[in-house]
């Protein structure tokens, strides 16, 4: 299939683009800015656009068989001068459904949109939190644009772990740097935990949804329920320093409280539907490999930077 990955310069979108290309699909990257030159995505055709500005009209989307939409908005994407709730409202209620309509009018047959697990796994978090509400609305309104012959499917993953060659990661790099000794940090993990999933498993689920997903369905996907201490211990294992971090109800400089959306000390646990996991065809018990991938990508970029400095 000829597939456009909107949001393909980020970690999840970039990994999915590489996975789909490696499995024989013809992949183009859609984003505001071109992929970094050091990443595999830089060798793929690039379609410049900002979906928040309505750039992905039907004219821009013609010629593609399928669309993977991984350009969700959270606090990292809100412009400094914008009101966060208003930005998230516009993304969910206006901009993302408009992309679906553009895809439908362009003759695209299938869309997979990537959302968040919170509205399905922990709906109580929606009360008083517009971010969680906006992710539910984006999921629902995007799928509502589906019609016979135009399928919109949602994949809603949990806390993700992995890496893309050549691509820095705001979330993964501090863990990897701490584990290999480039960054000092206290030897414990914050209390609480959640469900985790590797980039690789999500990329497999995306391809499975493109090929076999039920039109109009929102799939809650995930892999392993782990404490944050056990999760962070996987980075030390990947760095060749197998230790078991203890859990403490304390703020942590490497894994700060803003990453713990449900609040430190709380646990979001769920078991994905086995039938859905089988249909989508994604690997289970793969979080350890995701941590190893994150560490390896960090080490590769560190080695490249060191060689450049010594040249």
C-alpha positions in Angstrom: 0.0 0.0 0.0 1.0 3.6 -0.5 0.7 5.1 3.0 1.2 8.6 4.4 2.3 8.7 8.1 1.3 12.1 9.5 3.4 12.6 12.5 6.1 10.4 11.0 9.0 12.5 12.4 8.3 11.5 16.0 9.2 8.4 17.8 6.0 6.4 17.4 5.3 7.7 13.9 8.8 7.3 12.8 9.1 3.7 14.1 5.8 2.8 12.4 7.0 4.3 9.1 10.2 2.3 9.2 8.3 -0.9 10.1 5.8 -0.5 7.3 8.5 0.4 4.8 10.5 -2.7 5.8 7.4 -4.8 5.2 7.0 -3.7 1.6 4.7 -0.7 1.8 5.5 2.6 0.0 5.8 5.2 2.8 5.7 9.0 2.8 6.2 11.2 5.9 3.9 14.0 6.7 5.0 16.7 9.2 5.6 20.4 9.8 9.3 19.9 9.4 11.4 17.3 7.5 12.7 14.3 9.4 16.2 14.7 10.9 18.9 13.7 8.4 20.3 11.0 10.7 17.0 9.1 10.8 15.8 6.5 8.3 12.7 8.6 7.7 14.9 11.2 5.9 15.1 8.9 3.0 11.4 8.7 2.6 9.3 11.1 0.5 8.2 14.1 2.6 4.8 15.9 2.5 5.1 19.2 4.5 2.0 20.3 6.4 0.5 21.2 9.8 -2.8 19.6 10.3 -3.7 22.2 12.9 -3.6 24.7 10.0 -5.7 22.5 7.7 -2.8 21.8 5.4 -3.9 18.1 4.7 -6.7 18.8 2.4 -8.1 16.3 -0.1 -5.8 17.7 -2.8 -2.7 17.0 -0.6 -3.9 13.5 0.2 -4.8 12.2 -3.2 -2.9 9.2 -4.4 -2.5 7.5 -1.1 -4.2 4.2 -0.3 -4.0 4.6 3.5 -3.2 7.1 6.2 -1.6 6.6 9.6 -2.3 9.6 11.9 0.2 9.9 14.8 0.2 13.6 15.3 -1.7 13.9 18.5 -1.4 17.0 20.8 -0.4 17.2 24.4 1.4 19.8 26.5 4.6 19.4 24.6 3.0 20.6 21.4 1.0 23.6 22.6 2.6 26.9 21.5 3.8 29.0 24.4 1.4 31.8 23.6 -1.7 29.5 23.3 -4.2 28.5 25.9 -3.7 24.8 26.4 -7.4 23.8 26.7 -8.4 25.8 23.7 -5.5 24.4 21.6 -6.5 20.8 22.6 -10.2 21.6 21.9 -9.4 22.8 18.4 -7.2 19.8 17.7 -9.8 17.3 18.8 -13.0 18.9 17.6 -11.9 20.6 14.4 -8.4 19.8 13.1 -8.2 16.0 13.4 -11.7 15.3 12.1 -10.9 17.7 9.2 -8.0 15.4 8.2 -10.3 12.4 8.2 -12.7 14.3 5.9 -9.9 15.2 3.6 -8.7 11.6 3.5 -12.2 10.4 2.6 -12.7 13.0 -0.1 -9.2 12.1 -1.5 -10.3 8.5 -2.0 -8.2 7.0 0.8 -9.7 3.7 1.9 -8.3 3.2 5.4 -7.1 5.4 8.3 -5.5 4.3 11.5 -5.3 7.0 14.1 -3.2 6.7 17.2 -4.7 8.0 20.5 -4.3 7.4 24.2 -5.2 4.6 26.5 -6.5 6.9 29.3 -10.1 7.3 28.1 -10.6 3.5 27.9 -8.3 2.2 30.7 -8.8 5.0 33.3 -11.9 7.0 32.3 -12.2 8.4 35.8 -9.2 10.6 34.9 -11.3 12.5 32.5 -13.1 14.4 35.3 -11.6 17.9 35.4 -8.9 17.1 32.9 -9.5 18.4 29.4 -6.4 16.6 28.0 -8.0 13.1 28.6 -11.3 14.4 27.4 -9.7 15.8 24.2 -8.1 12.4 23.5 -11.5 10.7 23.8 -13.2 13.3 21.6 -10.5 13.0 18.9 -10.8 9.3 18.9 -14.6 9.4 18.7 -15.0 12.2 16.2 -12.3 10.9 13.9 -14.0 7.5 13.7 -17.4 9.2 13.2 -16.1 10.4 9.8 -16.0 6.8 8.6 -18.3 5.7 5.8 -18.8 2.5 3.7 -15.6 2.2 1.8 -13.7 4.6 4.1 -12.6 2.9 7.3 -11.3 4.8 10.4 -9.8 2.7 13.2 -8.3 3.9 16.4 -5.3 2.3 18.3 -5.0 3.6 21.8 -1.7 2.6 23.4 -0.3 3.0 27.0 3.1 4.3 28.1 5.4 3.6 25.2 9.1 2.6 25.3 11.5 2.3 22.4 13.7 4.2 20.0 14.3 5.3 16.4 17.9 5.4 15.0 19.2 9.0 14.9 16.2 10.5 16.7 16.5 12.1 20.1 13.8 11.4 22.6 12.8 13.7 25.4 11.3 10.7 27.3 13.7 7.9 26.6 17.1 9.6 26.6 17.2 10.6 30.3 16.5 7.0 31.3 19.2 5.6 29.0 21.7 8.3 30.1 21.0 7.5 33.7 21.4 3.8 33.2 24.7 4.0 31.4 26.2 6.6 33.8 26.0 9.7 31.7 23.5 11.3 34.1 23.4 11.1 37.9 20.2 10.1 39.7 19.0 8.5 42.9 18.8 4.8 42.8 15.0 4.3 43.1 11.9 4.5 41.1 8.8 6.6 42.0 5.9 4.6 43.4 3.0 3.6 41.2 3.0 2.0 37.8 1.1 1.5 34.6 0.8 -0.6 31.5 3.8 -0.4 29.1 4.2 -1.3 25.4 7.2 -1.3 23.1 7.4 0.9 19.9 7.8 -2.4 18.0 4.6 -3.9 19.3 2.7 -0.7 18.5 4.1 -0.6 14.9 2.9 -4.2 14.5 -0.5 -3.3 15.8 -0.7 -0.4 13.4 0.0 -2.6 10.4 -2.4 -5.2 11.7 -5.2 -2.5 12.0 -4.4 -1.4 8.4 -4.7 -4.9 7.1 -7.4 -6.5 9.3 -8.8 -4.0 11.8 -12.6 -3.7 12.2 -13.9 -0.4 10.7 -14.9 2.1 13.3 -13.4 0.3 16.3 -11.2 1.7 19.0 -8.6 -0.9 20.1 -7.2 -0.6 23.6 -3.7 -2.1 23.2 -0.9 -2.7 25.7 1.5 -5.2 26.9 2.8 -5.5 30.5 1.7 -4.0 33.8 4.9 -2.8 35.6 5.7 -0.6 38.5 7.8 2.4 37.5 10.7 1.0 39.5 10.6 -2.3 37.6 10.2 -0.4 34.3 13.3 1.8 35.0 15.2 -1.2 36.1 14.9 -2.5 32.5 17.1 0.4 31.3 19.9 -0.7 33.7 19.5 -4.3 32.5 19.9 -3.1 28.9 23.0 -1.1 29.9 24.6 -4.2 31.3 24.0 -3.2 34.9 21.2 -5.5 36.1 19.9 -4.1 39.3 16.4 -3.9 40.9 15.4 -0.4 41.9 13.2 0.0 44.9 10.0 2.0 44.8 9.7 5.2 46.9 6.9 7.7 47.2 9.3 10.5 46.3 9.7 12.8 43.4 12.4 11.7 41.0 14.6 14.0 38.8 15.0 11.5 36.0 11.4 10.3 35.9 9.5 13.4 37.1 5.9 13.5 38.4 4.6 15.1 35.2 5.1 11.7 33.5 2.9 10.0 36.1 -0.4 11.2 34.7 -2.5 9.4 37.3 -0.5 10.7 40.2 2.5 9.2 41.9 1.6 6.2 44.0 -1.3 5.1 41.7 -1.3 2.2 39.3 -3.2 1.9 36.0 -3.4 -1.8 35.2 -5.3 -3.6 32.4 -5.1 -6.7 30.3 -5.6 -6.2 26.5 -8.2 -8.3 24.9 -6.4 -11.5 23.7 -8.6 -11.6 20.6 -7.8 -8.1 19.7 -4.0 -8.7 20.3 -4.2 -11.7 18.1 -6.1 -10.0 15.3 -3.7 -7.0 15.3 -0.7 -9.4 15.5 1.5 -7.5 17.9 4.2 -9.0 20.2 3.6 -9.4 23.9 6.2 -9.4 26.7 8.3 -7.0 24.5 8.8 -4.1 26.9 12.3 -5.4 27.8 13.2 -5.2 24.1 11.8 -1.7 23.9 14.1 -0.5 26.7 17.0 -2.2 25.0 16.1 -0.4 21.8 16.0 3.0 23.6 19.4 2.4 25.2 20.9 1.2 21.9 19.6 4.3 20.0 21.0 6.6 22.7 24.4 4.9 22.6 24.5 5.1 18.8 23.8 8.8 18.8 26.3 9.4 21.6 29.0 7.5 19.6 28.2 9.6 16.5 28.5 12.8 18.4 31.8 11.7 20.0 33.3 10.9 16.6 32.2 14.2 15.2 33.8 16.1 18.1 37.1 14.2 17.6 37.2 14.6 13.8 
